[in-house]
Structures are given as structure tokens and as C-alpha cells.
């Protein structure tokens, strides 16, 4: 049984860029040894993330800024949950 290999975000982004440039999933799979479905998944994630940031009017390539936005959004979700719990406790 083959072991699972972990690829960093830069590698995944590079695969998505190469697909966008016209390389085929099958060619990248043969070159890298990564399954076609995994490469397609990385591409879909990259498309979704870019669409998310563009909807916010941002063209982000800076990972630190992306991280900060996600952190703030997570903090807002946590705060909403805490507020909801406090309301339930105070009843």
C-alpha cells in the first residue's frame, strides 16, 4: 500500500496555474505522480478561493493578508456563537 504524500500550498497553486495555462490534468498527473482527481480538487479549491477574494474586491496573492482575513472571519463566527450561548444562558 502506498503512503500518503503531503504537498505544500505552493505546489498545489503551481498545479492550478499550469492547468489554467492549458496543461492537461493527465499530463500533470503523469509528471508528478499525483492522481488526476487530487489535481482537479486542488484546481477547484484555488478557483473557489480566488472567487471568494475577488467578490470582496481583492486581488490577493499575499498569503499573510489572506490569513488575516480568514482569521477575522473566524473570530466573527466565534463571537456570534458566544453571543448566542450567552443569550441562552441568561434566559
N, CA, C and O atoms as a MOPAC input file, in Angstrom:
PM7 MOZYME 1SCF
protein

 N      0.84100 1    -1.17800 1     0.00000 1
 C      0.00000 1     0.00000 1     0.00000 1
 C      0.88000 1     1.23200 1     0.00000 1
 O      1.81100 1     1.32500 1     0.80000 1
 N      0.60900 1     2.16100 1    -0.86500 1
 C      1.41900 1     3.37500 1    -0.98500 1
 C      1.10000 1     4.33500 1     0.14600 1
 O     -0.04000 1     4.42200 1     0.60200 1
 N      2.12700 1     5.05800 1     0.59500 1
 C      1.93000 1     6.04500 1     1.64700 1
 C      1.37500 1     7.33700 1     1.08700 1
 O      1.48600 1     7.62000 1    -0.10600 1
 N      0.78500 1     8.10000 1     1.95500 1
 C      0.20300 1     9.37200 1     1.54000 1
 C      1.28500 1    10.43900 1     1.54900 1
 O      2.04300 1    10.55500 1     2.51200 1
 N      1.35500 1    11.21400 1     0.48200 1
 C      2.33100 1    12.28500 1     0.37000 1
 C      1.63000 1    13.61500 1     0.57300 1
 O      0.53800 1    13.83800 1     0.05200 1
 N      2.26300 1    14.49200 1     1.33100 1
 C      1.69600 1    15.81200 1     1.56400 1
 C      2.41200 1    16.82400 1     0.67300 1
 O      3.64000 1    16.83100 1     0.58600 1
 N      1.63500 1    17.67000 1     0.01800 1
 C      2.20000 1    18.69900 1    -0.84900 1
 C      1.87300 1    20.06300 1    -0.25500 1
 O      0.77300 1    20.28100 1     0.25200 1
 N      2.83800 1    20.98300 1    -0.32100 1
 C      2.60300 1    22.31300 1     0.23600 1
 C      1.70500 1    23.14100 1    -0.67900 1
 O      1.46900 1    22.79500 1    -1.83600 1
 N      1.22000 1    24.23100 1    -0.12800 1
 C      0.27800 1    25.09700 1    -0.84100 1
 C      0.88300 1    25.63300 1    -2.14400 1
 O      0.18300 1    25.74300 1    -3.15000 1
 N      2.16100 1    25.96100 1    -2.13000 1
 C      2.81000 1    26.47600 1    -3.34200 1
 C      2.76100 1    25.45200 1    -4.48000 1
 O      2.51600 1    25.80800 1    -5.63300 1
 N      2.99500 1    24.19100 1    -4.14900 1
 C      2.94900 1    23.13500 1    -5.15400 1
 C      1.54200 1    23.03500 1    -5.73900 1
 O      1.37800 1    22.92300 1    -6.95400 1
 N      0.52800 1    23.07500 1    -4.87500 1
 C     -0.85800 1    22.97400 1    -5.31700 1
 C     -1.23800 1    24.17100 1    -6.18900 1
 O     -1.91100 1    24.01500 1    -7.20900 1
 N     -0.80700 1    25.35500 1    -5.78600 1
 C     -1.08700 1    26.55300 1    -6.57900 1
 C     -0.40400 1    26.46900 1    -7.94500 1
 O     -0.97400 1    26.87300 1    -8.95900 1
 N      0.80100 1    25.95000 1    -7.96200 1
 C      1.52700 1    25.80600 1    -9.22300 1
 C      0.78000 1    24.85400 1   -10.16200 1
 O      0.69700 1    25.10600 1   -11.36500 1
 N      0.24500 1    23.77500 1    -9.62300 1
 C     -0.53000 1    22.84300 1   -10.45100 1
 C     -1.76600 1    23.55600 1   -11.01800 1
 O     -2.08900 1    23.39400 1   -12.19500 1
 N     -2.45100 1    24.33800 1   -10.18600 1
 C     -3.64300 1    25.07100 1   -10.65000 1
 C     -3.26400 1    26.08000 1   -11.73600 1
 O     -3.99700 1    26.24000 1   -12.71200 1
 N     -2.13600 1    26.75400 1   -11.57700 1
 C     -1.67700 1    27.72200 1   -12.58300 1
 C     -1.35100 1    27.03300 1   -13.90200 1
 O     -1.67800 1    27.54200 1   -14.97400 1
 N     -0.71000 1    25.88100 1   -13.81700 1
 C     -0.35300 1    25.16000 1   -15.03300 1
 C     -1.59600 1    24.66400 1   -15.76600 1
 O     -1.63800 1    24.64900 1   -16.99600 1
 N     -2.61000 1    24.25900 1   -14.99600 1
 C     -3.87600 1    23.86000 1   -15.61400 1
 C     -4.52400 1    25.05400 1   -16.29900 1
 O     -5.03300 1    24.94000 1   -17.41400 1
 N     -4.50200 1    26.19400 1   -15.63000 1
 C     -5.08800 1    27.41100 1   -16.20600 1
 C     -4.34500 1    27.82200 1   -17.47400 1
 O     -4.93000 1    28.42900 1   -18.37100 1
 N     -3.05400 1    27.49100 1   -17.55000 1
 C     -2.24900 1    27.82500 1   -18.72200 1
 C     -2.45500 1    26.83900 1   -19.87000 1
 O     -1.89800 1    27.01600 1   -20.95300 1
 N     -3.26000 1    25.79500 1   -19.62800 1
 C     -3.59200 1    24.88300 1   -20.70900 1
 C     -3.01600 1    23.48300 1   -20.61100 1
 O     -3.30400 1    22.64400 1   -21.46400 1
 N     -2.20800 1    23.20800 1   -19.59100 1
 C     -1.69100 1    21.84300 1   -19.45400 1
 C     -2.82400 1    20.92200 1   -19.01800 1
 O     -3.75100 1    21.35000 1   -18.33100 1
 N     -2.74500 1    19.68000 1   -19.41200 1
 C     -3.82800 1    18.74100 1   -19.08700 1
 C     -3.61000 1    18.10800 1   -17.71600 1
 O     -2.48700 1    17.97400 1   -17.23100 1
 N     -4.73400 1    17.72700 1   -17.11600 1
 C     -4.68900 1    17.05100 1   -15.82100 1
 C     -3.90000 1    15.75200 1   -15.94600 1
 O     -3.08300 1    15.43200 1   -15.08300 1
 N     -4.14600 1    15.01100 1   -17.01500 1
 C     -3.46300 1    13.72500 1   -17.16800 1
 C     -1.94700 1    13.90400 1   -17.30700 1
 O     -1.18000 1    13.11400 1   -16.75700 1
 N     -1.51100 1    14.93300 1   -18.03500 1
 C     -0.07200 1    15.17200 1   -18.19000 1
 C      0.57100 1    15.53700 1   -16.85100 1
 O      1.65000 1    15.04700 1   -16.51900 1
 N     -0.09900 1    16.39900 1   -16.08700 1
 C      0.44500 1    16.77400 1   -14.77500 1
 C      0.46700 1    15.57600 1   -13.83600 1
 O      1.40100 1    15.41100 1   -13.05100 1
 N     -0.55700 1    14.74700 1   -13.91800 1
 C     -0.61900 1    13.55400 1   -13.07700 1
 C      0.54000 1    12.61300 1   -13.39100 1
 O      1.20000 1    12.10100 1   -12.48700 1
 N      0.77800 1    12.39200 1   -14.67600 1
 C      1.89000 1    11.51800 1   -15.07100 1
 C      3.23600 1    12.09100 1   -14.65000 1
 O      4.12100 1    11.35900 1   -14.20700 1
 N      3.38500 1    13.40800 1   -14.79000 1
 C      4.65000 1    14.06000 1   -14.43900 1
 C      4.92900 1    14.02300 1   -12.93800 1
 O      6.05900 1    13.78200 1   -12.51300 1
 N      3.88600 1    14.26500 1   -12.14000 1
 C      4.08500 1    14.42500 1   -10.69600 1
 C      3.78300 1    13.18500 1    -9.87700 1
 O      4.23600 1    13.06200 1    -8.73900 1
 N      3.00600 1    12.25000 1   -10.46100 1
 C      2.59800 1    11.06700 1    -9.69900 1
 C      1.40000 1    11.31900 1    -8.80400 1
 O      1.01400 1    10.45200 1    -8.02100 1
 N      0.81100 1    12.49500 1    -8.91400 1
 C     -0.37500 1    12.84600 1    -8.13600 1
 C     -1.59500 1    12.42400 1    -8.94400 1
 O     -1.62000 1    12.60600 1   -10.16200 1
 N     -2.60300 1    11.86600 1    -8.28900 1
 C     -3.79000 1    11.39700 1    -9.01800 1
 C     -4.50800 1    12.55500 1    -9.69800 1
 O     -4.45100 1    13.70000 1    -9.25000 1
 N     -5.18100 1    12.22300 1   -10.78800 1
 C     -5.92200 1    13.23900 1   -11.53800 1
 C     -7.00400 1    13.87300 1   -10.68100 1
 O     -7.21100 1    15.08500 1   -10.74800 1
 N     -7.69800 1    13.07600 1    -9.87700 1
 C     -8.77600 1    13.62900 1    -9.04700 1
 C     -8.22400 1    14.59400 1    -7.99900 1
 O     -8.86800 1    15.59300 1    -7.67700 1
 N     -7.04900 1    14.30500 1    -7.47200 1
 C     -6.43300 1    15.20500 1    -6.49600 1
 C     -6.06700 1    16.53300 1    -7.15500 1
 O     -6.31000 1    17.59600 1    -6.58300 1
 N     -5.49300 1    16.48000 1    -8.33500 1
 C     -5.12200 1    17.70800 1    -9.05300 1
 C     -6.37000 1    18.52900 1    -9.37800 1
 O     -6.36800 1    19.75100 1    -9.22900 1
 N     -7.43700 1    17.85500 1    -9.82100 1
 C     -8.68800 1    18.57200 1   -10.09200 1
 C     -9.21600 1    19.23400 1    -8.81700 1
 O     -9.70800 1    20.36100 1    -8.85400 1
 N     -9.11100 1    18.53400 1    -7.70400 1
 C     -9.55400 1    19.09500 1    -6.42400 1
 C     -8.77400 1    20.34500 1    -6.05700 1
 O     -9.35600 1    21.33400 1    -5.61100 1
 N     -7.45100 1    20.30800 1    -6.24300 1
 C     -6.63400 1    21.49100 1    -5.95500 1
 C     -7.05000 1    22.65800 1    -6.83000 1
 O     -7.13600 1    23.79700 1    -6.37000 1
 N     -7.30800 1    22.36000 1    -8.10100 1
 C     -7.72500 1    23.40900 1    -9.03000 1
 C     -9.04200 1    24.02500 1    -8.57100 1
 O     -9.18500 1    25.24700 1    -8.56400 1
 N     -9.99700 1    23.19400 1    -8.19000 1
 C    -11.29700 1    23.70000 1    -7.73700 1
 C    -11.16700 1    24.54600 1    -6.47800 1
 O    -11.83000 1    25.57500 1    -6.35200 1
 N    -10.32900 1    24.12800 1    -5.55600 1
 C    -10.11100 1    24.90300 1    -4.32800 1
 C     -9.51300 1    26.25300 1    -4.67100 1
 O     -9.94000 1    27.27300 1    -4.13100 1
 N     -8.54300 1    26.27500 1    -5.54900 1
 C     -7.89300 1    27.53400 1    -5.93600 1
 C     -8.89800 1    28.46700 1    -6.61400 1
 O     -8.90400 1    29.67000 1    -6.35300 1
 N     -9.73800 1    27.92100 1    -7.47400 1
 C    -10.76700 1    28.72600 1    -8.14900 1
 C    -11.72700 1    29.31000 1    -7.12500 1
 O    -12.06100 1    30.49300 1    -7.19200 1
 N    -12.17600 1    28.49100 1    -6.17400 1
 C    -13.10600 1    28.96000 1    -5.15000 1
 C    -12.48100 1    30.05100 1    -4.29200 1
 O    -13.13400 1    31.05200 1    -3.99700 1
 N    -11.23500 1    29.87300 1    -3.89000 1
 C    -10.57200 1    30.87100 1    -3.05400 1
 C    -10.39300 1    32.18000 1    -3.80200 1
 O    -10.63400 1    33.25000 1    -3.24300 1
 N     -9.97800 1    32.11000 1    -5.04900 1
 C     -9.79400 1    33.33700 1    -5.83100 1
 C    -11.12000 1    34.04600 1    -6.03500 1
 O    -11.17600 1    35.27400 1    -5.96100 1
 N    -12.19800 1    33.29500 1    -6.29200 1
 C    -13.52000 1    33.90000 1    -6.46500 1
 C    -13.96500 1    34.56400 1    -5.16700 1
 O    -14.54800 1    35.64800 1    -5.19100 1
 N    -13.69600 1    33.92500 1    -4.04600 1
 C    -14.05500 1    34.47200 1    -2.73600 1
 C    -13.39600 1    35.83100 1    -2.52500 1
 O    -14.06000 1    36.78900 1    -2.12900 1
 N    -12.11200 1    35.91700 1    -2.78500 1
 C    -11.39200 1    37.17300 1    -2.57300 1
 C    -11.78800 1    38.23300 1    -3.59000 1
 O    -11.88300 1    39.41200 1    -3.24900 1
 N    -12.01900 1    37.83300 1    -4.82500 1
 C    -12.42500 1    38.79600 1    -5.85000 1
 C    -13.80700 1    39.35800 1    -5.54200 1
 O    -14.07500 1    40.52600 1    -5.82200 1
 N    -14.70400 1    38.52600 1    -4.95700 1
 C    -16.02300 1    39.01800 1    -4.55200 1
 C    -15.89100 1    40.11200 1    -3.49600 1
 O    -16.75500 1    40.98300 1    -3.39400 1
 N    -14.83700 1    40.07300 1    -2.72800 1
 C    -14.59100 1    41.09100 1    -1.71100 1
 C    -13.82300 1    42.28100 1    -2.29500 1
 O    -13.42500 1    43.18700 1    -1.56300 1
 N    -13.62000 1    42.27400 1    -3.60000 1
 C    -12.91900 1    43.37100 1    -4.25500 1
 C    -11.41300 1    43.30800 1    -4.09100 1
 O    -10.72500 1    44.32200 1    -4.22000 1
 N    -10.90100 1    42.12300 1    -3.80800 1
 C     -9.47100 1    41.97600 1    -3.55500 1
 C     -8.82700 1    41.08600 1    -4.60300 1
 O     -9.42000 1    40.10500 1    -5.05200 1
 N     -7.64600 1    41.42600 1    -4.97500 1
 C     -6.83200 1    40.56700 1    -5.83400 1
 C     -5.62000 1    40.19300 1    -4.99100 1
 O     -4.58200 1    40.85300 1    -5.03900 1
 N     -5.77100 1    39.13600 1    -4.22800 1
 C     -4.75000 1    38.80500 1    -3.24500 1
 C     -3.78800 1    37.73000 1    -3.73600 1
 O     -4.19300 1    36.70900 1    -4.29200 1
 N     -2.55500 1    37.98100 1    -3.52200 1
 C     -1.53900 1    36.95600 1    -3.70300 1
 C     -0.75000 1    36.81400 1    -2.39400 1
 O      0.01800 1    35.87000 1    -2.21100 1
 N     -0.95700 1    37.76100 1    -1.51100 1
 C     -0.23500 1    37.79600 1    -0.25200 1
 C     -0.88200 1    36.83600 1     0.74700 1
 O     -1.99100 1    37.08500 1     1.22100 1
 N     -0.20300 1    35.76300 1     1.06000 1
 C     -0.73800 1    34.75600 1     1.96700 1
 C     -1.00200 1    35.32100 1     3.35900 1
 O     -1.95000 1    34.90400 1     4.02200 1
 N     -0.19300 1    36.24600 1     3.80000 1
 C     -0.39300 1    36.83300 1     5.12600 1
 C     -1.72100 1    37.58000 1     5.18400 1
 O     -2.45400 1    37.47500 1     6.16700 1
 N     -2.02600 1    38.32200 1     4.14900 1
 C     -3.28400 1    39.06000 1     4.12100 1
 C     -4.45700 1    38.09300 1     4.05200 1
 O     -5.47300 1    38.31200 1     4.71100 1
 N     -4.33600 1    37.04000 1     3.27700 1
 C     -5.39000 1    36.02000 1     3.23600 1
 C     -5.60000 1    35.42700 1     4.62100 1
 O     -6.73200 1    35.26500 1     5.07600 1
 N     -4.50600 1    35.10800 1     5.27700 1
 C     -4.58700 1    34.52800 1     6.61900 1
 C     -5.30400 1    35.48000 1     7.57300 1
 O     -6.15800 1    35.05300 1     8.34900 1
 N     -4.96400 1    36.75200 1     7.51900 1
 C     -5.59600 1    37.72700 1     8.41400 1
 C     -7.08500 1    37.83100 1     8.16700 1
 O     -7.86600 1    37.91500 1     9.11500 1
 N     -7.49600 1    37.82800 1     6.89800 1
 C     -8.92900 1    37.90600 1     6.57800 1
 C     -9.65400 1    36.68300 1     7.11700 1
 O    -10.70600 1    36.80900 1     7.74200 1
 N     -9.10300 1    35.51000 1     6.88000 1
 C     -9.73300 1    34.29000 1     7.37500 1
 C     -9.79500 1    34.27700 1     8.89600 1
 O    -10.78900 1    33.84200 1     9.47700 1
 N     -8.74200 1    34.74900 1     9.53500 1
 C     -8.71700 1    34.80300 1    10.99600 1
 C     -9.81600 1    35.72500 1    11.51300 1
 O    -10.51400 1    35.38100 1    12.46700 1
 N     -9.97300 1    36.88400 1    10.89700 1
 C    -11.01800 1    37.82000 1    11.30900 1
 C    -12.40700 1    37.22300 1    11.10600 1
 O    -13.28400 1    37.38500 1    11.95500 1
 N    -12.60900 1    36.53900 1     9.99500 1
 C    -13.90200 1    35.91500 1     9.74200 1
 C    -14.18500 1    34.81200 1    10.75600 1
 O    -15.31800 1    34.66400 1    11.21300 1
 N    -13.16400 1    34.04000 1    11.10700 1
 C    -13.33700 1    33.00200 1    12.12500 1
 C    -13.64300 1    33.63200 1    13.47800 1
 O    -14.49500 1    33.13600 1    14.21500 1
 N    -12.95900 1    34.71200 1    13.80400 1
 C    -13.22200 1    35.40000 1    15.06800 1
 C    -14.65500 1    35.90700 1    15.11700 1
 O    -15.30500 1    35.82300 1    16.15800 1
 N    -15.15200 1    36.43000 1    14.00600 1
 C    -16.52300 1    36.92400 1    13.95300 1
 C    -17.51700 1    35.77800 1    14.16000 1
 O    -18.51800 1    35.94800 1    14.85600 1
 N    -17.25000 1    34.62100 1    13.56600 1
 C    -18.12600 1    33.46300 1    13.75100 1
 C    -18.11200 1    32.99300 1    15.20300 1
 O    -19.15600 1    32.66600 1    15.76800 1
 N    -16.93600 1    32.96300 1    15.79200 1
 C    -16.81900 1    32.54400 1    17.19300 1
 C    -17.56600 1    33.51300 1    18.09100 1
 O    -18.28000 1    33.08700 1    18.99800 1
 N    -17.41500 1    34.80200 1    17.85700 1
 C    -18.10900 1    35.81300 1    18.64700 1
 C    -19.62300 1    35.64800 1    18.53800 1
 O    -20.32900 1    35.76200 1    19.54000 1
 N    -20.12600 1    35.38200 1    17.34200 1
 C    -21.56600 1    35.17600 1    17.14900 1
 C    -22.04700 1    33.96700 1    17.93700 1
 O    -23.12800 1    34.00800 1    18.52600 1
 N    -21.27400 1    32.90200 1    17.95800 1
 C    -21.64100 1    31.69700 1    18.71000 1
 C    -21.64500 1    31.99300 1    20.20000 1
 O    -22.56400 1    31.58200 1    20.91000 1
 N    -20.63200 1    32.69800 1    20.68200 1
 C    -20.54500 1    33.04000 1    22.10400 1
 C    -21.73300 1    33.91000 1    22.49800 1
 O    -22.34600 1    33.68200 1    23.54100 1
 N    -22.06200 1    34.89500 1    21.68300 1
 C    -23.20400 1    35.76000 1    21.97900 1
 C    -24.49700 1    34.96000 1    22.03800 1
 O    -25.33800 1    35.20000 1    22.90400 1
 N    -24.65900 1    34.01400 1    21.12500 1
 C    -25.84700 1    33.17700 1    21.11600 1
 C    -25.90800 1    32.32500 1    22.38200 1
 O    -26.97400 1    32.18300 1    22.98000 1
 N    -24.79000 1    31.76500 1    22.78800 1
 C    -24.74500 1    30.95200 1    24.01100 1
 C    -25.04700 1    31.79400 1    25.24800 1
 O    -25.75100 1    31.34400 1    26.15200 1
 N    -24.52000 1    33.00600 1    25.28500 1
 C    -24.78600 1    33.88500 1    26.42200 1
 C    -26.26000 1    34.23700 1    26.51900 1
 O    -26.80200 1    34.32500 1    27.62100 1
 N    -26.90700 1    34.43600 1    25.39800 1
 C    -28.34800 1    34.70400 1    25.39000 1
 C    -29.12700 1    33.51500 1    25.94200 1
 O    -30.08400 1    33.68100 1    26.69800 1
 N    -28.70400 1    32.32100 1    25.55600 1
 C    -29.38700 1    31.11700 1    26.02400 1
 C    -29.20300 1    30.93000 1    27.52700 1
 O    -30.13300 1    30.52300 1    28.22200 1
 N    -28.00900 1    31.22600 1    28.02600 1
 C    -27.71100 1    31.06200 1    29.45000 1
 C    -28.46900 1    32.09600 1    30.28100 1
 O    -28.89400 1    31.80700 1    31.40000 1
 N    -28.63500 1    33.28600 1    29.74000 1
 C    -29.27500 1    34.36100 1    30.52100 1
 C    -30.79700 1    34.24300 1    30.55700 1
 O    -31.44700 1    35.01200 1    31.26500 1
 N    -31.37400 1    33.31600 1    29.82400 1
 C    -32.84200 1    33.13800 1    29.83300 1
 C    -33.31700 1    32.48400 1    31.08400 1
 O    -34.51700 1    32.26300 1    31.24800 1

